[in-house]
């Protein structure tokens, strides 16, 4: 049975991984010119970053419950937040081309 501390720890990992995925998606969408480039970088670099975050939070700090198998961990704590973060950035946030930035003044 999962106690409250394990549920809170898993929630922290999920929320943090989703926020990191959304920020990585926005960063690569702003920096890269092609749509496929940003998707490719998010898929590969985002996965590596989220696995590292999960290892630090779940292993080093001991947050979250024992999920049973590595496949459940990868699907639930890496793939789900990665897809949520990318979906958040692509569908809810405005496209980088639509944002008007102020002109820079030389001082």
Residue pairs with C-beta under 8 A, 6 or more apart in sequence:
2 65
6 64
6 65
7 65
9 57
9 58
9 62
9 63
9 64
9 65
10 63
10 64
10 65
10 77
12 57
12 63
12 64
13 53
13 54
13 57
13 58
13 63
13 64
13 77
14 76
14 77
14 80
14 81
16 53
16 57
17 50
17 53
17 54
17 77
17 78
17 81
17 82
17 85
18 81
18 84
18 85
18 88
19 85
20 46
20 49
20 50
20 53
20 81
20 85
21 42
21 46
21 50
21 81
21 82
21 83
21 84
21 85
21 86
22 84
22 85
22 86
22 88
22 89
23 85
24 41
24 42
24 45
24 46
24 49
24 85
25 38
25 42
25 46
25 85
25 86
25 88
25 89
25 90
26 89
26 93
26 96
28 37
28 38
28 41
28 42
28 45
29 38
29 89
29 95
29 96
30 96
31 38
32 38
32 41
42 82
42 86
43 82
46 82
46 85
46 86
47 78
47 82
50 77
50 78
50 81
50 82
51 74
51 78
54 73
54 77
54 78
57 63
57 64
58 64
58 73
58 77
64 77
67 73
67 76
67 77
